């Protein structure tokens, strides 16, 4: 039997303090998440205070001067408020209505839009109940979630076909069907301008249509190619996902953390710190910390801990911003051709390259680059967009080319080509070879797929 005994061993182990963990967390936060984090800390820590933001507008200043000159200046004027009433004016009976109109409203959902049309009709209570069940069974695209027969009771089943037919005539056309093909067919049936044999093309020749086999469709349907072209034009006017216009998905706005743009033939980099609240220590707390004689021990500890945590948060935010500036400066140095000339001049760059120049670990560069964006003259790009592997060969200027740069050159070759015969993947590989970029045909096909560009046969 194996005996148990105590053994003394020495080992090193690194543990992150709560403050260090918070610092790493702040490093990875984009602006919007950082603002929420700061707001939560302000509510939790009474030692933190947000500095007042002085927003000075020259237009507002000029308007105030004019108002003072005319003797009608109102120091509480807020022209951006639709419900605001100037003191010099009589009460506007529509002011409340205007204020309500100026408030944010929630967009109407597809189900609400259909419910409203349903209740405008003269229907029995049972018909309305079945109609509401069928509408509630539709997803955001306007298609069935479940088979309609499975959601209706035996007594309601006899009304199914009638209510489906009624709902299918509602706006938007093409809802209350099984899939996008049925939706397109329904829209064609409801349209008075639909060409003949549109339904047959949708049901039997959609794959041929995708591959551009116009002549084969023409022979199969015994119609002219011009008629097929007209059917194709009509189909392009339809919406395969009719409920998409009522999508309830919240709009996600991107706020860039860095701005690198050309100004008077010079590239200027700026940190977007205007979106980050400026924090200070509450003077009242500092005063109490200096007069702790009259306070009990628990209160004194609480004040000291609050001030220490507040200082740590302020320093962590400053460290985040400083690291972000240094990464931005390194990207500006490495990717200057991109910022001056555009995406196809993006150069190979790794996290290690940037980490070495700013003297930090690769994980720090990865963390500070997470979910953050740079606004450039060529659009807004994620910071991680600027890190790309190298491709064999050199670009037009003799420098190395990144994978993203090759993709942009590939896109440019396809979009600028004006010949009648479409460029094959092998031909594109040969054209890249002429530019000093050596990649295989299958790699061209892979990059083309990542760019959502169809093959030469489908184009």
Residue pairs with C-beta under 8 A, 6 or more apart in sequence:
16 24
19 309
19 312
19 316
22 312
22 313
22 316
23 312
23 316
23 319
23 320
24 367
25 37
26 34
26 37
26 313
26 316
26 317
26 320
27 316
27 319
27 320
27 323
27 364
27 367
27 368
28 367
28 368
28 370
28 371
29 37
29 320
29 371
30 255
30 257
30 370
30 371
30 372
30 373
31 255
31 257
31 272
31 275
31 276
31 372
32 255
33 371
34 276
34 317
34 320
35 275
35 276
35 277
38 50
38 276
38 277
38 279
38 313
38 317
39 277
41 48
41 313
42 48
42 49
42 50
42 279
45 306
45 309
45 310
45 313
46 282
46 285
46 306
47 281
47 282
47 285
47 303
47 306
47 307
47 309
47 310
48 279
48 280
48 281
48 282
48 310
48 313
49 279
49 280
49 281
49 282
49 283
50 277
50 278
50 279
50 280
51 277
51 278
51 279
51 280
53 278
64 73
67 73
67 74
67 77
72 86
72 88
74 86
74 87
74 88
77 84
77 86
78 84
81 99
81 102
82 98
82 99
82 101
82 102
83 95
83 96
83 98
83 99
83 102
85 91
85 92
85 95
92 98
107 246
107 248
108 246
109 246
109 248
110 138
110 140
110 142
110 175
110 243
110 246
111 135
111 136
111 138
113 171
113 172
113 246
114 135
114 138
114 167
114 170
114 175
115 132
115 135
117 170
117 171
118 128
118 131
118 132
118 135
118 166
118 167
118 170
119 128
121 166
123 131
126 156
126 159
127 159
127 162
127 163
129 156
130 152
130 156
130 159
130 160
130 163
131 163
131 166
131 167
133 151
133 152
133 156
134 148
134 151
134 160
134 163
134 164
134 167
134 176
135 167
135 176
137 144
137 145
137 146
137 148
137 151
138 144
138 145
138 175
138 176
138 243
139 145
139 243
140 243
140 244
140 246
140 247
140 248
141 180
141 241
141 242
141 243
141 244
142 172
142 174
142 175
142 176
142 177
142 183
142 241
142 242
142 243
143 175
143 177
143 178
143 179
143 180
143 183
143 243
144 176
144 177
144 178
148 160
148 164
149 157
149 160
152 160
164 176
167 175
167 176
168 175
168 176
168 177
168 186
168 190
169 190
170 176
172 239
172 242
172 243
172 245
173 186
173 187
173 190
173 191
173 242
174 183
174 184
174 186
174 187
174 190
174 238
174 239
174 242
175 183
175 242
175 243
177 183
177 186
180 240
180 241
181 202
181 203
181 206
183 239
183 240
183 241
183 242
184 202
184 235
184 238
184 240
185 199
185 202
185 203
187 238
187 239
187 242
188 194
188 198
188 199
188 202
188 234
188 235
188 238
189 199
191 234
193 234
194 234
195 227
195 230
195 231
195 234
196 227
197 221
197 223
197 227
197 231
198 231
198 234
198 235
200 221
201 209
201 217
201 221
201 228
201 231
201 235
202 235
204 220
205 217
205 220
205 221
208 216
208 217
209 217
209 232
209 235
210 458
211 457
211 458
212 457
212 458
212 459
214 225
214 228
214 229
214 232
215 225
217 228
218 224
218 225
218 227
218 228
221 228
239 245
254 373
254 380
255 272
255 275
255 373
256 272
256 373
256 374
256 375
256 380
257 271
257 272
257 324
257 372
257 373
257 374
257 383
258 269
258 270
258 271
258 272
258 324
258 328
258 372
258 373
258 374
258 375
258 383
259 268
259 269
259 270
259 271
259 272
259 374
259 375
260 267
260 268
260 269
260 270
260 328
260 331
260 332
260 339
260 374
260 375
260 376
261 267
261 268
261 339
261 375
261 376
261 377
262 268
262 339
262 340
262 377
267 332
267 336
267 339
267 340
269 325
269 328
269 329
269 332
271 321
271 324
271 325
271 328
272 375
273 321
276 317
276 321
279 310
279 313
279 314
279 317
280 314
281 307
281 310
281 311
281 314
285 303
285 306
285 307
286 307
288 295
288 303
289 303
289 304
289 307
292 300
292 303
295 303
320 368
323 358
323 360
323 364
323 368
324 368
324 372
326 358
326 360
327 354
327 358
327 365
327 368
327 369
327 383
328 374
329 358
330 353
330 354
330 357
330 358
331 349
331 354
331 374
331 383
331 386
332 339
333 357
334 347
334 349
334 353
334 354
334 386
335 346
335 347
335 349
335 386
337 345
337 346
337 347
337 397
337 399
338 345
338 346
338 347
338 376
338 378
338 386
339 376
339 377
339 378
342 378
342 408
343 378
343 404
343 405
343 408
344 395
344 405
344 408
344 409
344 412
345 395
345 397
345 405
346 386
346 388
346 402
346 404
346 405
346 408
347 399
347 400
347 401
347 402
347 405
348 388
348 389
348 390
348 391
348 400
348 401
348 402
349 386
349 387
349 388
349 402
350 387
350 389
351 362
351 365
351 366
351 369
351 387
352 362
354 365
354 387
355 361
355 362
355 364
355 365
358 365
368 383
369 382
369 383
369 384
369 387
370 384
371 382
372 382
372 383
373 380
373 381
373 382
373 383
374 380
374 381
374 382
374 383
374 386
385 404
388 402
388 403
388 404
388 405
389 402
389 403
390 400
390 401
390 402
390 403
391 400
391 401
391 402
391 403
391 405
391 406
391 437
391 439
392 437
392 438
392 439
393 401
393 432
393 435
393 436
393 437
393 438
393 439
394 400
394 401
394 436
394 437
395 401
395 405
395 409
395 435
395 436
395 437
396 435
396 436
401 409
401 437
403 447
406 432
406 437
406 439
406 447
407 447
407 450
407 451
409 432
409 435
409 437
410 428
410 432
410 444
410 447
410 448
410 451
411 451
411 453
413 423
413 428
413 431
413 432
414 423
414 428
414 448
414 453
417 423
422 456
422 457
422 459
423 431
423 456
424 456
425 441
425 442
425 444
425 445
425 448
425 455
425 456
426 441
426 444
428 444
428 448
429 439
429 440
429 441
429 443
429 444
432 438
432 439
432 444
439 447
445 455
448 455
453 459
